[in-house]
Amino acid sequence: MNDWHYEPAEDLEQSLVERLRRFPRQPDMLVYGTRVAAAALIRGWLKLYHRLEIVGREHIPAEGSFVLVANHASHLDVLCLLSALPFAKLHRAFPAAAQDYFFVSVPRTFLAAVVVNALPFNRQTNPRQSINLCRELLGNTGNILVIFPEGTRSVTGELGEFKPGLGLFLAGTSYPVVPCYLEGAHRAWPKGARFPRPRPVRLTIGPSRTYAELTAGKAAAIEISRDLEARVRSLRDAATPRP
């Protein structure tokens, strides 16, 4: 019979907030259960209050690591994107979230880490370290990275220019990148509004792209960002406006 050894979790002596702020976070069944319960409530609320419609769900890869890319004009955006995924994939989906905004106060940290399972992205002092973290995350088969390449929410709701950071870890890889367009989220919950409004929202998901043929570098990163921006714009232009 083999000897049994007790090995406590690395974050055992840390407070709950400290455990939630670190990444990668240790598995926690209580957190997992809370996340699934919150997702069920959020999906019901999005369906009833915002009449959320999801078009093109069949374009989401059934297996392997991949990236979801979308326009960004509302806090509703990430909730809608996560609602397009099966419950079983929630704990492997990581929306990139600004560390200096979502991981400062206790309430925001709880929502970001527990409800959304966000990856803290340091966009101020060390963005390259965060980019490397994204690369490592995708290297673990089955993970999903959710990125908003505009970098911040649009004030007007118009689609802004995509920043090239995403291309720095996608060039020369075979990870599928799935472009998405969110319509109505800005009207439902614009930047600066305290509470969401009962406006309809639609998520359109397009066919995936890969960039294995490109050599990693600045030029490839710019090419990838422009290609993805064009694809998201085409989804916007093809969408029929909702009432």
Helices and strands as residue ranges (DSSP letters): H 16-21, H 29-49, E 53-55, G 57-59, E 66-70, H 76-83, G 87-92, E 93-98, H 99-102, H 106-110, I 111-115, E 119-121, H 127-139, E 144-147, G 164-168, E 177-183, H 185-188, E 202-205, H 218-238
